[in-house]
């Protein structure tokens, strides 16, 4: 079976795409299918539709990486009922379309708990790029985690419209720092570098996501909300090859093993680490309900050079 793994933006993005690429490469090495990566597609629905239409004839199946695929992928799946489709971090299903969702919002909730306990200023930040469903759920979960640990903590939250422009993310992170945030949770890809620069300059700690940023940048990252998108990709490819197309969205969270966790820096106090651990157990047990939407205030720098949200 010949499968395309379809990426919006660059694959080597130090984020979700990089994790997804690792899963695709492992699936290829295991001989699950003949796999080719399609990347560099602009975050624009017309561009996504055009590229999908261009490549669909060359493959037996397409695995789309990211919530950006929730609009165009169901459309093209309906047009090609003889082929198989999947969205990793997706929310749409159909006769030949499956969705797999690594519940990054669970680790984002834990990140919120940690941020509320680690802030000294009483103000924490959140910064993401595109307003896609996984990012929106992650933001809602982070804010809820902060409120769960300390409802008096203020959250500055914003979507800057780009996952890859570090000049923009440095500007936004710097503005949140100037507004009082001393811990910032970032859900970004290649543009995380700009936020890292801002945090170093402002002597502020950051909580990353997707990959384990504590291991690579311990001076900046106090934690990282890990989401193993690579495992979701492997599952999507394996089930596509097996001819399976689940009717319901297949979800993977804290209760399902190594898909989701919050890695902690060595300088997190023991009592805070234990609180995070206890909160994770409560999520596994189903005693904490994590909201998937947020309707509160939004932060925006006074002067922005933000890329369009698409």
C-alpha positions as CSV (number, residue, x, y, z in Angstrom):
1,X,0.0,0.0,0.0
2,X,1.3,3.5,-0.9
3,X,0.5,6.1,1.7
4,X,1.2,9.9,1.8
5,X,1.8,11.6,5.1
6,X,0.7,15.1,4.5
7,X,2.2,18.1,6.5
8,X,1.2,21.7,6.6
9,X,4.4,23.7,6.9
10,X,7.9,22.2,7.4
11,X,8.4,18.8,8.8
12,X,11.6,19.7,10.8
13,X,9.7,22.2,12.9
14,X,10.8,21.1,16.5
15,X,7.1,20.5,17.2
16,X,4.1,18.3,16.2
17,X,5.3,17.9,12.6
18,X,8.7,16.6,13.7
19,X,7.1,14.2,16.1
20,X,4.7,13.0,13.3
21,X,7.6,12.6,11.0
22,X,9.3,10.3,13.5
23,X,6.2,8.1,13.5
24,X,6.0,8.0,9.7
25,X,9.7,7.0,9.5
26,X,9.3,4.2,12.0
27,X,6.3,2.9,10.1
28,X,8.3,3.0,6.9
29,X,11.2,1.2,8.5
30,X,8.9,-1.5,9.9
31,X,7.7,-2.1,6.4
32,X,4.1,-1.3,7.1
33,X,3.6,0.5,3.8
34,X,5.4,2.5,1.1
35,X,5.4,5.9,2.7
36,X,6.1,9.3,1.2
37,X,6.0,12.7,3.0
38,X,4.3,15.7,1.4
39,X,5.4,18.9,3.2
40,X,5.8,22.6,2.8
41,X,2.1,23.2,2.2
42,X,0.9,26.7,3.2
43,X,-1.6,27.1,6.0
44,X,-4.4,28.2,3.7
45,X,-7.5,26.0,3.0
46,X,-7.4,26.7,-0.7
47,X,-3.7,25.7,-0.8
48,X,-4.4,22.6,1.2
49,X,-7.3,21.6,-1.1
50,X,-5.2,22.2,-4.2
51,X,-2.2,20.1,-2.9
52,X,-4.4,17.3,-1.8
53,X,-6.2,17.2,-5.1
54,X,-2.8,17.2,-6.9
55,X,-1.3,14.2,-5.0
56,X,-4.4,12.0,-4.2
57,X,-4.2,10.0,-7.5
58,X,-0.6,8.9,-6.6
59,X,-1.5,7.1,-3.4
60,X,-3.8,4.5,-1.9
61,X,-4.2,6.5,1.3
62,X,-3.4,9.9,2.9
63,X,-2.6,10.6,6.5
64,X,-3.1,14.3,7.2
65,X,-1.1,15.7,10.2
66,X,-2.9,18.4,12.2
67,X,-6.3,19.9,12.8
68,X,-5.8,22.0,9.7
69,X,-7.1,18.9,7.8
70,X,-10.5,18.9,9.4
71,X,-12.0,20.9,6.5
72,X,-10.3,19.8,3.3
73,X,-9.7,16.1,4.1
74,X,-13.4,15.1,4.5
75,X,-14.1,16.9,1.2
76,X,-11.5,15.0,-0.8
77,X,-12.3,11.7,1.0
78,X,-15.9,12.0,-0.2
79,X,-14.7,12.6,-3.7
80,X,-12.5,9.4,-3.6
81,X,-14.4,6.6,-1.9
82,X,-12.0,4.0,-3.2
83,X,-9.1,5.5,-1.2
84,X,-8.5,5.7,2.5
85,X,-7.9,8.8,4.6
86,X,-7.0,9.7,8.2
87,X,-6.4,12.8,10.2
88,X,-4.0,12.8,13.2
89,X,-5.3,15.4,15.6
90,X,-8.5,15.2,13.7
91,X,-12.2,15.6,14.5
92,X,-13.9,14.2,11.5
93,X,-14.8,10.7,10.4
94,X,-16.5,9.1,7.4
95,X,-16.9,5.8,5.5
96,X,-13.2,6.1,4.4
97,X,-12.0,8.6,6.8
98,X,-10.6,8.0,10.3
99,X,-9.5,10.5,13.0
100,X,-6.9,9.9,15.7
101,X,-6.5,12.4,18.6
102,X,-3.6,12.5,21.0
103,X,-5.1,14.3,23.9
104,X,-2.5,17.0,24.4
105,X,-5.1,18.9,26.4
106,X,-4.5,16.6,29.3
107,X,-0.9,17.5,29.5
108,X,-1.8,21.1,28.9
109,X,-4.1,21.0,32.0
110,X,-1.1,19.7,34.0
111,X,1.0,22.5,32.6
112,X,-1.6,25.0,33.9
113,X,-1.5,23.4,37.4
114,X,2.3,23.7,37.3
115,X,2.3,27.3,36.1
116,X,-0.1,28.4,38.8
117,X,2.2,26.9,41.4
118,X,5.4,28.2,40.0
119,X,4.5,31.8,39.3
120,X,5.8,34.4,41.7
121,X,4.1,37.4,40.0
122,X,0.6,35.8,39.9
123,X,0.5,36.2,36.1
124,X,1.2,33.4,33.6
125,X,1.1,33.4,29.8
126,X,-0.1,31.1,27.0
127,X,1.0,31.6,23.4
128,X,-0.1,29.6,20.4
129,X,-0.1,30.1,16.6
130,X,-3.0,28.9,14.5
131,X,-6.6,28.8,15.8
132,X,-7.1,25.1,15.0
133,X,-9.1,22.8,17.1
134,X,-6.2,21.0,18.9
135,X,-4.6,24.4,19.8
136,X,-7.9,25.8,21.1
137,X,-8.5,22.7,23.2
138,X,-5.0,23.0,24.6
139,X,-5.5,26.6,25.5
140,X,-8.8,25.9,27.3
141,X,-7.2,23.1,29.2
142,X,-4.2,25.2,30.3
143,X,-6.4,28.0,31.6
144,X,-8.6,25.4,33.4
145,X,-5.5,23.9,35.0
146,X,-4.4,27.2,36.2
147,X,-7.8,27.9,37.8
148,X,-7.8,24.4,39.3
149,X,-4.6,25.0,41.1
150,X,-5.1,28.7,42.0
151,X,-8.1,30.6,40.7
152,X,-6.5,33.9,41.6
153,X,-3.7,33.5,39.0
154,X,-4.1,35.7,36.0
155,X,-3.7,34.2,32.5
156,X,-2.6,36.2,29.4
157,X,-3.6,34.1,26.4
158,X,-3.1,34.7,22.7
159,X,-2.9,33.2,19.3
160,X,-0.4,35.1,17.2
161,X,-1.4,33.5,13.8
162,X,1.9,31.8,13.0
163,X,3.6,28.6,14.1
164,X,6.9,29.4,12.2
165,X,7.8,33.1,12.4
166,X,10.1,33.6,15.4
167,X,10.1,37.4,15.0
168,X,6.4,37.4,15.7
169,X,6.5,35.0,18.6
170,X,9.4,36.9,20.2
171,X,7.3,40.0,20.1
172,X,4.2,38.4,21.6
173,X,6.2,36.5,24.3
174,X,8.0,39.8,25.2
175,X,4.7,41.6,25.5
176,X,3.3,39.0,27.8
177,X,6.5,39.2,29.9
178,X,6.2,43.0,30.0
179,X,2.6,42.6,31.2
180,X,3.8,40.5,34.2
181,X,3.9,36.9,33.1
182,X,6.8,35.0,34.6
183,X,5.8,31.5,33.3
184,X,4.7,31.1,29.7
185,X,3.1,28.0,28.1
186,X,3.9,27.8,24.4
187,X,2.1,25.7,21.8
188,X,4.3,26.5,18.8
189,X,6.4,24.8,16.2
190,X,9.5,26.3,14.6
191,X,8.6,29.7,15.9
192,X,9.2,28.6,19.5
193,X,12.8,29.9,19.0
194,X,11.4,33.5,19.3
195,X,9.7,32.7,22.5
196,X,12.8,31.1,23.9
197,X,14.8,34.2,23.1
198,X,12.2,36.4,24.8
199,X,12.2,34.2,27.9
200,X,16.0,34.2,28.2
201,X,16.0,38.0,27.8
202,X,13.3,38.4,30.4
203,X,14.6,35.7,32.8
204,X,11.3,34.0,32.5
205,X,10.5,30.2,32.5
206,X,8.7,28.5,29.8
207,X,6.6,25.3,29.5
208,X,6.9,23.7,26.1
209,X,4.7,21.2,24.3
210,X,4.8,18.2,21.9
211,X,8.5,17.3,22.4
212,X,10.5,17.1,25.7
213,X,11.9,20.7,25.8
214,X,13.2,20.1,29.4
215,X,15.8,17.7,28.0
216,X,17.1,20.1,25.3
217,X,16.8,23.6,26.9
218,X,16.7,23.1,30.7
219,X,17.7,26.7,31.5
220,X,14.5,28.0,30.0
221,X,12.0,25.1,30.2
222,X,10.6,24.2,33.6
223,X,8.3,21.6,32.0
224,X,7.0,20.3,28.7
225,X,3.5,19.0,27.9
226,X,4.5,16.0,25.8
227,X,2.0,14.7,23.2
228,X,3.3,11.6,21.3
229,X,1.9,12.5,17.9
230,X,4.3,9.9,16.4
231,X,2.4,7.1,18.1
232,X,-0.8,8.4,16.7
233,X,0.7,8.4,13.2
234,X,1.9,4.8,13.6
235,X,-1.5,3.7,14.7
236,X,-3.2,5.6,11.8
237,X,-0.9,4.0,9.2
238,X,-1.3,0.5,10.7
239,X,-5.0,0.6,10.8
240,X,-5.2,2.1,7.3
241,X,-3.1,-0.8,6.0
242,X,-5.3,-3.2,7.8
243,X,-8.4,-1.7,6.1
244,X,-9.8,-0.3,9.3
245,X,-11.6,3.0,9.4
246,X,-13.1,3.5,13.0
247,X,-16.5,5.2,13.1
248,X,-15.5,7.2,16.2
249,X,-12.5,9.4,16.8
250,X,-9.8,7.3,18.4
251,X,-8.4,9.1,21.4
252,X,-5.2,8.5,23.3
253,X,-4.6,10.2,26.7
254,X,-3.0,9.8,30.1
255,X,-5.0,6.6,30.7
256,X,-3.5,5.0,27.6
257,X,0.2,4.7,28.4
258,X,3.0,6.9,27.0
259,X,0.9,9.1,24.7
260,X,0.7,12.1,27.1
261,X,2.7,13.4,30.0
262,X,4.1,16.5,31.6
263,X,7.9,16.2,31.9
264,X,9.3,18.3,34.8
265,X,12.6,20.2,35.2
266,X,14.9,19.3,38.0
267,X,14.2,22.5,39.8
268,X,10.4,21.9,40.3
269,X,9.8,21.6,44.0
270,X,8.9,18.1,45.2
271,X,5.6,19.2,46.6
272,X,4.6,20.7,43.3
273,X,5.7,17.6,41.4
274,X,3.6,15.5,43.7
275,X,0.6,17.8,43.0
276,X,1.1,17.4,39.3
277,X,1.3,13.6,39.7
278,X,-1.9,13.5,41.8
279,X,-3.7,15.6,39.3
280,X,-2.6,13.3,36.5
281,X,-4.0,10.3,38.5
282,X,-7.3,12.2,38.9
283,X,-7.5,12.8,35.2
284,X,-6.8,9.1,34.5
285,X,-9.6,8.2,37.0
286,X,-12.0,10.5,35.3
287,X,-12.6,12.7,38.4
288,X,-11.4,15.9,36.6
289,X,-13.3,17.1,33.6
290,X,-11.2,19.2,31.2
291,X,-13.1,21.8,29.2
292,X,-12.5,22.1,25.5
293,X,-13.4,25.7,24.9
294,X,-12.5,29.1,26.4
295,X,-14.5,32.3,26.1
296,X,-12.5,34.6,28.3
297,X,-10.3,37.6,27.6
298,X,-7.6,37.5,24.9
299,X,-4.2,39.1,25.1
300,X,-2.7,41.0,22.2
301,X,0.4,43.3,22.1
302,X,-0.3,46.9,21.4
303,X,1.6,46.7,18.1
304,X,1.7,43.4,16.3
305,X,3.1,42.1,13.1
306,X,1.1,38.9,13.3
307,X,0.7,36.7,10.3
308,X,-2.9,36.0,9.2
309,X,-4.7,33.3,11.0
310,X,-5.5,31.6,7.7
